[in-house]
Amino acid sequence: MIRYYFKLGILSIRANPALTALMVAAIAIGIGACMSIVTVRHVMSNNPVAHKNDVLFHVQLDNWNPDDPFDEPNEPPSQVTYLDASALYQADRAYRQTISFKTSRVVLPDSEDAKPFQELIRATTTDFFAMFDIPFKYGGAWDDAADRTEEHVVVLSSEMNQRLFGGVDSVGRMLTMNKEPYRVVGVLSEWLPMPKFYDLNNNPYEGAEDIFLPFSLAISGEWGNAGNNNCWKPTEDGTFAAYLASECVWIQMWVELRDTSEKSAYLQFLNDYVEEQKTLGRFPRALNNRLSTPAEWMVNREVIDDSIGVLLSLAVLFLVVCLLNTIGLLLAKVMRRTNDISLRRALGASKSALFAQYIIEAGMVGVAGGLAGIGMTWLGLRGIENVFAEYDFIAYLVAMDWAMVLGAVALAIASALGAALYPTWRACNVSPATTLRIQ
């Protein structure tokens, strides 16, 4: 019977191609506008480490000004000082732990035709790669000894390896930065965490760094911090040693804790550490240590811009307007077929049979509207990309994955079926006796 209803639906669509095209266009435009914003929000709210969300934690300690919180109402700093990062890291109380910051170096390619270029670099510790399940194409991370001995080793992204070595296995080859040689120990496979959850202090949608090297190496070399930096009181002098000993926060710290007992133990360790530091004249504020999962941390840092919510509301309202137009067009179609409906009712067709027929026909229109809506969504995303073309990261926010493609079709079908309810109800309640008597 369903096959028969599909056949009737196709005949009805063919009989009214202009009206059907208008309905498909109304649904497609509404879906395109709505799904363009939904896609951007979907990318913004993505959790790149959702599979480990319950075991990864961002560390916060409140060493801030006693008279003024870092952020209202009582938020601790989003990063930690070098004093605290090094002390906690050396204590080694977590299953895995990593500290890192963003710096920069001048890369000197081997090719005589290539010019030197400035590159942002992630100075970190070896657990960074295992904690965040970063895949390797060649080689692997440096070992613990490299962290301790300030070994001149680097891990490259796939893109940087392509740029410097033509994409071949470069493990063991040398890279020159600031006239110093570094040995390549690993090359990552494609890895694009979006948002860049491990460092949300600048732009959360900029790509991950293309070069990684030991944290201790950057500290011993007195490399500058190229990321976010906040101080609530001035350093004693302008030296790098004074900067390291200051209350300035500029280092990101993450720990991996495998269960609630490890989390409770580590939080108690943080509390004990702060209490000990209080006896040394530090941490003037009340205990306010935090361990946030990646999902909690992204919410805390307001990764999703408030304007996205406003735009999404407007897009949904626009979709509703398009559906109201679709309802009007379906009503017009039903009124044109009153005689046919009355005759079928007089010959014994039940209301449920008519309902099934028109709902299936509306579903067919919804599928067509969804497929067209995918194209409209693509055009909408390209429009957003062109408007914000000056931002390098915009290309990451306007990428449509299969979930969004299927979501567009599903939303179109649901919208079409919802719009068809009232016209279908009208069709099922046509009085055959009254209509036929008039005829």
KEDREN-530082 format. One record per residue: residue in one letter; x, z, y of N, C-alpha, C in turn. Coordinates in steps of 0.02 Angstrom, whole numbers, padded with zeros to 5 digits, always signed. Each point is the difference from the previous one (the first is absolute). Example, Ala and Ser with C-alpha at 12.3 -4.5 7.8 and 13.67 -1.06 7.14 Angstrom:
! residues 2
A+00660+00390-00284-00045+00000+00059+00045+00000+00060
S-00018-00036+00053+00042+00003+00059-00039+00037+00055
//
This chain:
! residues 439
M+00041+00000-00060-00041+00000+00060+00043+00000+00063
I+00055+00037-00002+00044+00003+00058+00029-00069+00015
R+00016-00036-00054+00025-00068+00009-00051-00044+00036
Y-00063+00010-00018-00054-00037+00033-00004+00018+00074
Y+00008+00065+00016-00003+00021+00070+00059-00029+00040
F+00058-00005-00033+00057-00032+00033-00016-00073+00016
K-00032-00033-00047-00019-00070+00011-00048-00007+00058
L-00050+00046+00003-00047+00000+00055+00035+00013+00067
G+00049+00046-00003+00038+00015+00061+00038-00060+00026
I+00032-00037-00046+00037-00059+00020-00047-00053+00029
L-00059-00008-00031-00049-00049+00026-00023+00021+00070
S-00011+00066+00010-00022+00024+00066+00053-00011+00053
I+00063+00013-00019+00055-00010+00047+00007-00073+00019
R-00007-00044-00050+00004-00071+00014-00057-00024+00043
A-00058+00031-00009-00059-00021+00039+00005+00020+00073
N+00040+00052+00016+00006+00023+00069+00074+00009+00017
P+00038-00054+00000+00072+00007+00011+00018+00027+00069
A-00037-00020+00052+00016+00023+00067-00012+00075+00007
L-00057+00023-00026-00017+00071+00004+00050+00041-00041
T+00018-00025-00059+00048+00034-00043+00068+00004+00035
A+00021-00055+00031+00064-00001+00035+00002+00052+00057
L-00057+00007+00035-00003+00050+00054+00007+00071-00028
M-00032+00013-00057+00005+00066-00030+00071+00014-00024
V+00031-00049-00033+00068+00008-00022+00047+00011+00059
A-00010-00038+00054+00042+00007+00059-00008+00069+00032
A-00063+00025+00004-00012+00066+00030+00035+00055-00040
I-00006-00005-00067+00033+00050-00043+00075-00006+00006
A+00027-00061-00001+00072-00011+00001+00031+00026+00065
I-00033-00012+00056+00027+00023+00065+00000+00076+00002
G-00055+00030-00023-00003+00073+00000+00052+00031-00047
I+00007-00029-00059+00050+00024-00048+00070-00009+00028
G+00014-00058+00030+00066-00014+00028+00020+00051+00053
A-00047+00015+00046+00014+00049+00053+00012+00069-00029
C-00043+00019-00047+00005+00068-00029+00062+00008-00043
M+00012-00049-00044+00056+00007-00047+00068-00008+00034
S+00003-00034+00057+00063-00004+00037+00024+00069+00020
I-00047+00040+00027+00018+00068+00021+00010+00045-00060
V-00043-00009-00052+00008+00040-00060+00068-00011-00033
T+00023-00063+00001+00065-00016-00030+00056+00035+00037
V-00002-00002+00067+00052+00033+00039-00001+00075-00014
R-00060+00029-00002-00005+00071-00013+00023+00017-00071
H-00014-00044-00047+00021+00009-00069+00076+00004-00005
V+00034-00044+00035+00073+00001-00001+00026+00062+00034
M-00030+00019+00057+00022+00059+00036-00008+00064-00041
S-00052+00003-00040-00014+00062-00038+00030-00001-00069
N+00038-00052-00016+00030-00005-00066+00051+00056-00012
N+00002+00025-00061+00049+00050-00019+00048-00032-00049
P+00060-00019+00021+00047-00035-00044+00023+00040-00060
V-00008+00066+00002+00021+00042-00057-00060+00040-00025
A-00058-00032-00003-00061+00034-00022+00008+00029-00070
H+00038-00034-00043+00009+00022-00069+00041+00065-00004
K+00035+00019+00054+00038+00062+00000-00022+00045+00057
N-00060-00011+00025-00022+00036+00059-00002+00076-00011
D-00014+00021-00061-00007+00072-00014+00066+00036-00011
V+00056-00037-00002+00064+00033-00014+00051-00009+00056
L-00015-00043+00049+00046-00010+00056-00025+00038+00061
F+00047+00032+00036-00020+00041+00057+00049-00008+00058
H-00029-00009+00059+00039-00002+00062+00009+00071+00025
V+00062+00018+00018+00016+00069+00019-00001+00007+00077
Q-00035+00053+00023-00001+00018+00071+00016+00074+00008
L+00043+00015+00048+00016+00069+00020-00012+00006+00075
D-00026+00057+00020-00017+00009+00071+00055+00040+00036
N+00050-00037+00025+00055+00031+00038-00010-00008+00075
W-00062-00016+00021-00012-00023+00068-00004+00056+00051
N-00011-00020+00062-00005+00045+00057-00053+00055-00012
P+00017+00063+00008-00048+00054-00012-00060-00003+00046
D+00007-00031+00059-00054-00002+00049-00042-00063-00003
D+00019-00047-00043-00034-00064+00001+00007-00034-00068
P-00055-00014-00035+00006-00033-00066+00026-00071+00008
F+00027-00026-00054+00025-00069+00001-00058-00048+00015
D-00058+00015-00029-00059-00041+00012-00061+00045-00009
E-00052-00014+00039-00060+00041-00004-00038-00015-00065
P-00036+00050-00028-00005+00068+00027+00059+00045-00020
N+00027-00010-00060+00057+00041-00021+00041-00039-00052
E+00017-00061+00017+00037-00043-00046+00075+00012+00005
P+00033+00008-00057+00074+00006+00001+00031-00068+00012
P+00064-00004+00016+00034-00064+00010-00009-00047-00060
S-00001-00064+00014-00009-00049-00054+00065-00013-00038
Q+00057+00025+00026+00064-00008-00033+00036+00067-00001
V+00060+00001-00028+00037+00062-00004+00069-00009+00032
T+00032+00055+00016+00066-00002+00030+00053-00014-00054
Y+00059-00017+00022+00055-00010-00048+00017+00066-00034
L+00000+00055+00038+00014+00066-00029-00045+00014-00059
D-00065-00011+00009-00048+00015-00052+00002-00051-00057
A+00006-00064+00018+00002-00052-00051+00059+00011-00047
S+00059+00014+00027+00059+00009-00042-00005+00065-00041
A-00027+00053+00030-00006+00063-00036-00049-00006-00058
L-00058-00030+00012-00050-00008-00052+00025-00048-00055
Y+00034-00052+00020+00025-00048-00048+00053+00032-00045
Q+00045+00038+00030+00053+00032-00039-00028+00054-00047
A-00057+00030+00020-00030+00051-00043-00027-00030-00065
D-00020-00064+00002-00019-00038-00059-00055+00036-00040
R-00055+00017+00033-00054+00036-00032-00057-00045-00026
A+00002-00065+00015-00052-00046-00022+00024-00042-00059
Y-00048-00026-00037+00017-00045-00056+00039-00059+00026
R-00024-00031+00053+00037-00051+00037-00009+00014+00074
Q+00049-00021+00041-00005+00011+00071+00041-00054+00036
T-00022-00017+00060+00038-00049+00039-00007+00016+00074
I+00054-00011+00036+00000+00005+00073+00025-00067+00027
S-00026-00020+00056+00020-00066+00026-00014-00005+00074
F+00032-00049+00031-00015-00018+00069+00020-00073+00011
K-00023-00027+00055+00013-00070+00015+00058-00006+00049
T+00047-00043-00017+00058-00011+00043+00011-00076+00004
S+00057-00021+00026+00013-00072+00004+00075-00014-00005
R+00017-00060-00022+00068-00023-00005+00002-00075+00017
V+00060-00023+00016+00011-00072+00012+00026-00030-00065
V-00039-00047-00027+00019-00033-00063+00041-00062+00015
L+00056-00006-00036+00045-00057+00009-00001-00043-00063
P-00040-00055-00001-00004-00042-00060+00067-00032-00016
D+00010-00016-00064+00062-00032-00022+00006-00072+00026
S-00057-00033+00006+00001-00070+00021+00025-00007+00072
E+00044-00048+00011+00027-00011+00067-00054-00028+00048
D-00051-00032-00029-00052-00029+00042-00052+00051+00022
A-00003+00057-00037-00051+00051+00016+00027+00049+00052
K-00044+00017+00047+00019+00046+00054-00014+00072-00021
P+00038+00049+00025-00015+00071-00012-00069+00017+00028
F-00033+00048-00030-00066+00020+00024-00010+00075-00009
Q-00040+00028+00046-00016+00071-00002-00057+00011-00050
E+00006+00049-00042-00051+00011-00052-00017+00074-00005
L-00066+00015-00004-00022+00068-00012+00013+00018-00073
I+00022+00062-00011+00022+00022-00066-00033+00067-00015
R-00015+00012-00064-00026+00064-00022+00056+00040-00032
A+00020+00054+00034+00049+00047-00029-00040+00051-00040
T+00012+00005-00065-00041+00042-00043+00042+00026-00058
T-00034+00031-00047+00033+00028-00060-00026-00037-00061
T+00036+00007-00055-00013-00042-00058-00070+00007-00030
D-00031+00060+00006-00066+00010-00029-00054-00041+00036
F+00015-00026+00058-00047-00040+00038-00031-00055-00043
F+00041-00033-00040-00022-00057-00039-00042+00020-00060
A+00020+00053-00035-00038+00023-00058-00066+00033+00020
M+00001+00038+00055-00060+00034+00022-00055-00049+00017
F+00017-00053+00034-00050-00048+00023-00007-00060-00045
D+00028+00004-00061-00006-00054-00049+00018-00068+00028
I+00055-00004+00035+00022-00063+00030+00033-00043-00053
P-00024-00061-00011+00027-00042-00054+00065-00033+00019
F+00044-00008-00050+00064-00032+00010+00001-00068-00036
K+00030-00049+00033+00010-00066-00030+00069-00003-00033
Y+00050+00028+00034+00068+00003-00026+00027+00070+00011
G+00039+00025-00046+00033+00064+00009-00048+00058+00005
G+00016+00050+00041-00042+00058+00009+00023+00042+00059
A-00025+00061+00004+00018+00044+00056+00070+00028-00012
W+00031+00025+00054+00064+00034-00007-00012+00068-00035
D+00052+00031-00025-00008+00063-00035+00008+00059+00047
D-00010+00060-00028+00004+00061+00041+00069+00009+00031
A+00051-00022-00035+00068+00008+00025+00010-00039+00065
A-00032-00057+00006+00006-00040+00061-00029+00037+00059
D-00054+00038-00012-00029+00041+00054+00049+00054+00023
R+00036+00029-00048+00045+00055+00017+00066-00024+00030
T+00024-00058-00022+00067-00023+00021-00002-00052+00056
E-00059-00014+00026-00007-00047+00056+00028-00069-00019
E-00016-00021-00061+00025-00063-00025-00030-00059+00038
H+00040-00051+00013-00023-00059+00037-00036-00048-00047
V-00063+00016-00014-00041-00041-00044-00067-00015+00035
V-00031-00056-00019-00064-00019+00030-00046-00028-00054
V-00065+00005+00014-00051-00035-00038-00034-00048+00048
L-00009-00061-00021-00030-00052+00042-00071-00017-00022
S-00041-00020+00048-00065-00028-00017+00010-00070-00028
S-00051-00026-00032+00004-00068-00027+00010-00050+00056
E-00033+00012+00058+00007-00046+00057+00071+00001+00028
M+00029+00060+00007+00069+00004+00027+00050-00031-00049
N-00012+00011-00064+00044-00030-00050-00003-00077+00003
Q-00060-00026+00012-00007-00072+00008+00037-00025+00062
R-00005+00039+00053+00031-00019+00063+00076+00001-00003
L+00027+00051-00034+00072+00008-00001+00035-00033-00059
F-00034-00001-00058+00033-00024-00060-00038-00055-00036
G-00049-00029+00033-00037-00056-00030-00045+00020-00057
G-00015+00064-00007-00047+00023-00051+00030+00012-00069
V+00064-00012-00009+00032+00012-00066+00012+00074-00010
D+00019+00018-00060+00017+00070-00015+00063+00019+00039
S-00009+00042+00051+00056+00018+00044+00030+00068-00015
V-00021+00032-00054+00026+00066-00018+00076-00004-00010
G+00035+00043+00035+00073+00000-00003+00033-00037+00057
R-00038-00041+00035+00028-00038+00056+00004+00045+00062
M+00039-00021+00049+00011+00041+00059-00038-00027+00060
L-00024+00047+00040-00037-00015+00061+00036+00036+00057
T+00009-00035+00056+00034+00030+00058-00050+00018+00054
M+00003+00064+00021-00041+00023+00056+00044+00041+00047
N-00004-00016+00065+00042+00033+00049+00074+00001-00022
K+00021-00057-00028+00069-00010-00022+00022+00045-00058
E-00049+00030-00035+00015+00042-00058-00030-00032-00062
P+00036+00001-00057-00025-00031-00061-00047+00048-00039
Y-00051-00029-00029-00048+00038-00041-00012-00039-00065
R-00004+00035-00055-00011-00032-00064-00074+00001-00018
V-00027-00058-00019-00070-00005-00020-00008+00028-00070
V-00045+00049-00008-00013+00029-00066-00068-00019-00028
G-00044-00025+00043-00067-00018-00024-00035-00047+00048
V-00045-00040-00027-00043-00045+00039-00072+00013-00021
L-00043+00013+00048-00070+00015-00015-00038-00063-00018
S-00052+00007-00041-00050-00052-00007-00043+00002+00063
E-00047-00045+00005-00043+00000+00059-00036+00067+00005
W+00007+00033+00057-00030+00066+00011-00024+00003+00072
L-00065+00004+00009-00029-00001+00066-00052+00056+00006
P+00022+00062+00010-00049+00055+00008-00035-00006+00067
M-00065-00008-00002-00038-00008+00062-00063+00043-00004
P-00005+00051+00044+00047+00021+00053+00065+00028-00029
K+00051+00004+00044+00065+00026-00021-00005+00077-00002
F-00031+00024-00055-00022+00070-00005+00057+00050+00008
Y+00060-00018-00021+00055+00049+00000+00028+00014+00069
D-00018-00042+00049+00022+00011+00070-00053-00028+00046
L-00047+00043+00021-00056-00021+00042+00011+00019+00073
N+00062+00012+00019+00013+00027+00066+00005-00054+00054
N+00015-00061-00018+00002-00054+00049-00059-00046-00014
N+00013-00058-00025-00053-00047-00017-00012+00002-00075
P-00059+00025-00023-00011+00005-00072-00009-00066-00035
Y-00005-00055+00039-00012-00065-00031+00061-00046+00005
E+00056+00025+00023+00060-00041-00003+00026+00000-00072
G+00035-00052-00018+00024-00005-00068+00051+00053-00017
A+00011+00011-00064+00052+00047-00022+00068-00027+00019
E+00048+00044+00006+00068-00020+00017+00028-00046-00055
D+00049-00041+00019+00030-00047-00048+00067+00024-00027
I+00026+00056+00028+00063+00027-00024-00008+00076-00006
F+00022+00028-00056-00003+00072-00013+00070+00024-00018
L+00019+00058+00026+00066+00028-00017-00003+00076+00002
P+00052+00035-00025-00002+00073-00005-00008+00035+00067
F-00042+00050+00000-00013+00042+00059+00064+00032+00025
S+00040+00027-00045+00061+00035+00019+00049-00046+00036
L+00000-00063-00019+00045-00048+00031-00017-00010+00074
A-00065-00005+00014-00022-00009+00069+00014+00063+00042
I-00007+00058-00030+00013+00062+00036+00075+00008+00015
S+00041-00011-00050+00072+00008+00011+00027-00052+00049
G-00031-00058+00001+00021-00052+00047-00029+00008+00069
E-00043+00052+00009-00032+00014+00065-00039-00060+00026
W-00038-00031-00046-00041-00056+00020-00061+00024+00038
G-00020-00037+00048-00058+00020+00041-00066-00008-00037
N-00049+00037+00023-00067-00003-00028-00040-00055+00036
A-00026-00048-00038-00038-00055+00030-00075+00010-00007
G-00020+00059-00023-00071+00014-00009-00025+00049+00052
N-00054+00033-00018-00032+00048+00045+00041+00064+00004
N+00005+00029+00061+00039+00061+00010-00036+00045+00050
N-00009+00064-00017-00033+00048+00045+00038+00065+00002
C+00008+00027+00061+00036+00064+00010-00042+00043+00047
W-00007+00063-00016-00037+00044+00046+00046+00039+00046
K+00065-00003-00013+00048+00029+00047+00065-00041-00003
P+00037-00002+00054+00060-00044+00002+00054+00025-00047
T+00043-00047-00022+00057+00017-00040+00054+00033+00044
E+00047+00035-00031+00050+00036+00038+00046-00047+00038
D+00017-00056-00030+00040-00051+00034-00019-00068-00029
G+00032-00051+00022-00018-00067-00022+00033-00024-00063
T+00033+00043-00037+00036-00021-00060-00047-00009-00059
F+00022-00038-00049-00041-00010-00060-00006+00065-00040
A+00053+00040+00000-00002+00065-00035-00054+00045+00030
A-00005-00001+00066-00052+00041+00033-00069-00027-00017
Y-00007-00066-00005-00063-00031-00018-00021+00023-00070
L+00048+00002-00047-00016+00021-00068-00020+00074-00002
A+00027+00040+00045-00015+00072+00000-00060+00017+00043
S-00032-00050+00030-00055+00012+00047-00066+00008-00036
E-00053+00014+00040-00068+00004-00026-00036-00067+00005
C+00037-00053+00008-00031-00067+00004-00023-00022-00070
V-00059-00028-00004-00026-00023-00064+00004-00077-00002
W+00030-00026-00054+00011-00072-00005+00009-00026-00071
I-00007+00045-00049+00011-00018-00070-00065+00008-00040
Q-00014-00049-00043-00058+00005-00043+00021+00029-00068
M-00040+00046-00025+00015+00030-00065-00060-00003-00046
W+00011-00024-00062-00052-00003-00051+00025+00034-00063
V-00046+00031-00036+00017+00030-00064-00050-00022-00053
E+00022+00000-00062-00044-00015-00056-00009+00063-00041
L-00063+00023-00005-00017+00061-00036-00053-00017-00052
R+00015+00012-00063-00039-00029-00054-00067+00033-00014
D-00010+00062+00022-00064+00033-00012-00012+00052+00054
T-00057+00032-00005-00019+00050+00052+00047+00059+00001
S+00026+00018-00059+00045+00058-00001+00065-00016+00037
E+00026-00062-00009+00060-00019+00037-00014-00004+00074
K-00060-00024+00019-00018-00003+00071-00003+00070+00030
S-00032+00046-00035-00006+00069+00025+00069+00032+00007
A+00042-00012-00050+00067+00029+00002+00041-00028+00059
Y-00008-00065+00011+00039-00030+00054-00025+00023+00068
L-00066+00007+00007-00027+00024+00064+00023+00071+00013
Q+00003+00041-00053+00026+00068+00008+00073-00001+00020
F+00038-00046-00030+00070-00008+00019+00007-00018+00074
L-00044-00046+00025+00002-00017+00071-00015+00060+00043
N-00050+00039-00020-00017+00060+00039+00058+00050+00001
D+00031+00010-00057+00057+00046-00002+00057-00026+00043
Y+00011-00065-00002+00054-00029+00039-00012+00011+00075
V-00062-00012+00022-00016+00008+00071+00007+00073+00020
E-00023+00045-00042+00007+00072+00015+00073+00019+00008
E+00043-00028-00042+00071+00013+00005+00028-00027+00066
Q-00023-00060+00019+00024-00030+00062-00025+00039+00061
K-00057+00031-00006-00026+00041+00055+00048+00058+00016
T+00032+00027-00051+00047+00055+00011+00062-00025+00037
L+00011-00066+00000+00058-00029+00035-00019-00024+00070
G-00062+00013+00020-00022-00018+00067-00034-00068+00006
R-00013-00031-00056-00034-00065+00000-00074+00008-00019
F-00038-00054+00003-00071-00001-00020-00040+00055+00035
P-00008-00005+00066-00036+00052+00036-00076-00001-00011
R-00026-00053-00028-00072-00003-00011-00019+00032-00067
A-00065+00013-00009-00024+00028-00063+00010-00051-00057
L+00001+00025-00062+00009-00045-00057-00052-00056+00002
N+00024-00061-00006-00045-00057+00004+00030-00059-00039
N+00022+00014-00061+00031-00052-00041-00054-00043-00033
R+00013-00063-00010-00048-00046-00029+00032-00043-00054
L-00038-00013-00053+00017-00049-00051-00060-00048-00004
S+00010-00062+00022-00055-00048+00003+00012-00058-00048
T-00052-00018-00037+00005-00059-00043+00004-00062+00045
P+00021-00057-00028+00002-00061+00041-00067-00016+00033
A-00055+00008-00037-00066-00014+00028-00015+00048+00058
E+00014+00064-00010-00012+00050+00053+00044-00014+00060
W+00062-00021-00013+00047-00011+00054-00021-00060+00042
M-00026-00052-00032-00023-00058+00038-00061+00016+00042
V-00044+00043-00026-00057+00022+00040+00024+00043+00059
N+00048+00044-00013+00027+00043+00052+00031-00041+00056
R+00035-00054-00017+00034-00041+00050-00046-00054+00029
E-00064+00002-00020-00050-00047+00028+00025-00072-00006
V+00016-00018-00062+00025-00068-00013-00052-00053+00019
I-00065+00016-00012-00053-00047+00018-00018+00012+00073
D+00009-00051+00041-00014+00005+00071-00075+00011+00011
D-00017+00042+00050-00070+00014+00015-00039-00063+00018
S+00033-00049+00030-00035-00061+00020-00025-00039-00060
I+00033+00009-00058-00022-00036-00060-00070+00023-00020
G-00014+00065+00006-00066+00026-00015-00053-00029+00045
V+00016-00006+00064-00047-00029+00048-00013-00073-00016
L+00053-00037-00014-00007-00071-00017-00040-00009-00065
L+00011+00044-00048-00036-00005-00063-00075+00013+00011
S-00017+00048+00043-00070+00013+00015-00033-00061+00032
L+00036-00031+00047-00027-00060+00033-00008-00057-00051
A+00048-00006-00045-00004-00054-00050-00059+00011-00047
V-00013+00063-00019-00057+00014-00043-00066-00016+00036
L-00003+00018+00065-00060-00016+00039-00010-00076+00004
F+00055-00037+00008-00005-00072+00002-00026-00028-00066
L+00024+00029-00056-00024-00020-00066-00075+00013-00007
V-00023+00057+00026-00071+00016-00002-00040-00052+00039
V+00025-00021+00058-00034-00051+00040-00004-00065-00040
C+00054-00018-00033+00000-00061-00041-00050+00006-00057
L-00006+00059-00030-00048+00009-00054-00071-00003+00025
L-00012+00025+00060-00068-00005+00029-00018-00074+00010
N+00048-00039+00021-00012-00072+00005-00015-00030-00068
T+00036+00023-00051-00011-00025-00068-00070+00018-00024
I-00021+00062+00015-00068+00021-00018-00052-00046+00032
G+00011-00017+00064-00046-00045+00034-00002-00068-00032
L+00058-00026-00020+00003-00065-00032-00033+00001-00069
L+00010+00055-00038-00032+00006-00065-00076+00005+00007
L-00022+00036+00051-00073+00004+00013-00028-00069+00014
A+00036-00038+00041-00023-00068+00016-00004-00042-00063
K+00048+00009-00045+00001-00037-00063-00059+00019-00044
V-00015+00066-00003-00056+00024-00039-00066-00027+00027
M-00009+00001+00066-00062-00023+00030-00012-00074-00013
R+00055-00039-00006-00007-00071-00014-00020-00013-00072
R+00010+00050-00043-00014-00008-00072-00061+00040-00022
T-00041+00019+00048-00059+00041-00017-00045-00034-00051
N-00012-00065+00010-00044-00035-00047+00028-00001-00070
D+00065-00013-00006+00031+00000-00065-00004+00068-00033
I+00011+00053+00039-00003+00068-00027-00071+00016-00023
S-00049-00019+00040-00070+00014-00017-00020-00036-00064
L+00022-00062-00007-00018-00038-00059+00031+00032-00063
R+00062+00021+00005+00032+00032-00057-00033+00066-00018
R-00021+00037+00052-00035+00063-00013-00067-00014-00033
A-00035-00052+00022-00065-00017-00029+00007-00022-00073
L+00057-00030-00017+00012-00022-00069+00027+00055-00045
G+00009+00060+00028+00018+00056-00042+00069+00029+00011
A+00038-00026+00047+00066+00028+00013-00006+00071+00027
S+00037+00046-00028-00004+00070+00022+00042+00011+00063
K-00013+00056+00033+00039+00018+00059+00074+00011-00019
S+00012+00030-00059+00069+00013-00021+00037-00066-00012
A-00034-00050-00026+00032-00065-00011+00018-00032+00067
L-00046+00003+00049+00016-00027+00066+00057+00038+00033
F-00001+00067-00009+00052+00041+00030+00068-00019-00029
A+00004-00007-00067+00063-00018-00032+00024-00069+00025
Q-00047-00047+00006+00019-00067+00022+00032+00000+00069
Y-00033+00034+00048+00025-00002+00068+00062+00043+00011
I+00005+00054-00040+00061+00041+00004+00060-00039-00026
I-00009-00037-00055+00054-00041-00027+00019-00054+00050
E-00050-00030+00031+00015-00052+00051+00038+00031+00059
A-00019+00060+00020+00036+00034+00055+00072+00016-00021
G+00009+00019-00064+00067+00014-00025+00044-00062+00002
M-00029-00057-00015+00037-00063+00002+00022-00015+00072
V-00045+00012+00047+00017-00009+00071+00055+00049+00019
G-00005+00062-00027+00051+00050+00015+00068-00019-00026
V+00004-00029-00061+00064-00022-00027+00030-00054+00045
A-00042-00048+00020+00025-00053+00045+00023+00029+00066
G-00039+00049+00027+00020+00032+00062+00064+00040-00007
G+00010+00031-00060+00062+00037-00012+00061-00044-00003
L-00007-00056-00035+00056-00047-00004+00017-00028+00069
A-00052-00017+00038+00013-00023+00068+00026+00057+00043
G-00023+00061-00015+00023+00059+00038+00074+00014-00010
I+00026-00017-00060+00072+00008-00012+00039-00044+00049
G-00024-00062+00007+00032-00045+00048-00005+00025+00071
M-00059+00027+00018-00008+00027+00067+00044+00061+00011
T+00007+00041-00053+00045+00058+00005+00071-00022+00012
W+00021-00051-00037+00068-00026+00008+00011-00025+00072
L-00050-00034+00027+00005-00024+00070+00003+00060+00048
G-00040+00051-00014+00000+00059+00043+00067+00035-00001
L+00031+00006-00059+00066+00032-00006+00053-00041+00036
R-00005-00067-00005+00048-00042+00035-00009+00008+00076
G-00062+00008+00022-00011+00012+00071+00032+00065+00023
I-00008+00053-00040+00032+00064+00017+00075-00007+00001
E+00027-00037-00048+00072-00010-00003+00026-00037+00061
N-00038-00049+00024+00022-00038+00059-00005+00042+00064
V-00052+00040+00005-00009+00042+00060+00057+00050+00006
F+00022+00028-00057+00053+00052+00000+00065-00028-00028
A+00013-00063+00012+00059-00034-00028+00066+00031+00022
E+00000+00035+00057+00063+00029+00024+00023+00060-00041
Y-00045+00026-00042+00018+00057-00043+00022-00026-00068
D+00062+00016-00020+00027-00026-00063-00040+00024-00060
F-00029+00059+00004-00033+00029-00058-00071-00026-00011
I-00027-00039+00047-00071-00019-00004-00014-00040-00063
A+00050-00039-00024-00011-00041-00060-00017+00044-00061
Y+00025+00062-00001-00014+00044-00056-00072+00025+00001
L-00029+00004+00059-00067+00029+00007-00056-00050-00011
V+00017-00064-00003-00053-00051-00006+00007-00038-00066
A+00027+00033-00049+00007-00030-00067-00059+00020-00043
M-00035-00048-00028-00060+00012-00039+00017+00001-00074
D-00011+00057-00034+00014+00003-00071-00064-00015-00040
W+00006+00002-00067-00057-00018-00042-00056+00051+00007
A+00015+00061+00013-00052+00050+00009-00045-00018+00059
M+00031-00024+00055-00038-00020+00058-00039-00065-00012
V+00029-00046-00039-00035-00062-00017-00063+00015-00040
L+00008+00041-00052-00058+00019-00040-00049+00042+00040
G+00027+00042+00045-00043+00040+00043-00043-00043+00046
A+00029-00055+00025-00038-00045+00044-00058-00032-00037
V+00013-00023-00061-00053-00031-00040-00054+00051-00017
A+00022+00061-00022-00048+00052-00018-00043+00020+00060
L+00032+00008+00058-00038+00018+00060-00050-00054+00019
A+00021-00064-00008-00045-00055+00016-00061-00001-00046
I+00012+00010-00065-00055+00000-00048-00047+00058+00015
A+00029+00060+00010-00041+00059+00015-00040-00010+00065
S+00032-00030+00050-00034-00012+00064-00057-00049-00009
A+00013-00054-00038-00052-00050-00011-00059+00029-00039
L+00015+00040-00051-00054+00032-00038-00039+00049+00042
G+00036+00037+00042-00035+00047+00045-00044-00037+00050
A+00026-00055+00026-00039-00039+00048-00060-00032-00033
A+00004-00012-00065-00054-00035-00035-00057+00046-00021
L+00010+00065+00004-00051+00046-00025-00068-00008+00035
Y+00001+00001+00066-00064-00006+00036-00033-00068-00009
P+00037-00056+00010-00031-00065-00012-00026-00008-00072
T+00037+00028-00049-00022-00004-00070-00063+00041-00010
W-00002+00057+00031-00061+00041-00004-00060-00037+00029
R+00012-00034+00056-00055-00040+00029-00021-00056-00047
A+00049-00031-00033-00016-00055-00046-00041+00026-00060
C+00017+00058-00025-00034+00028-00058-00070+00024+00016
N-00014+00012+00063-00066+00026+00020-00044-00053+00033
V+00019-00063-00007-00044-00054+00024-00063+00000-00042
S-00058-00004+00032-00065-00001-00035-00016-00072-00020
P+00003-00017-00065-00013-00070-00020-00071-00022+00017
A-00048+00045-00008-00070-00019+00012-00010-00020+00073
T+00028+00041+00045-00009-00014+00071+00033-00065+00020
T+00062-00010-00023+00037-00060+00019-00032-00063-00028
L-00020+00002-00064-00030-00059-00031-00068-00016+00029
R-00038+00053+00021-00066-00012+00030+00008-00035+00066
I+00053+00020+00039+00012-00032+00064+00018-00074-00011
Q+00039-00012-00054+00020-00069-00013-00059-00041-00026
//
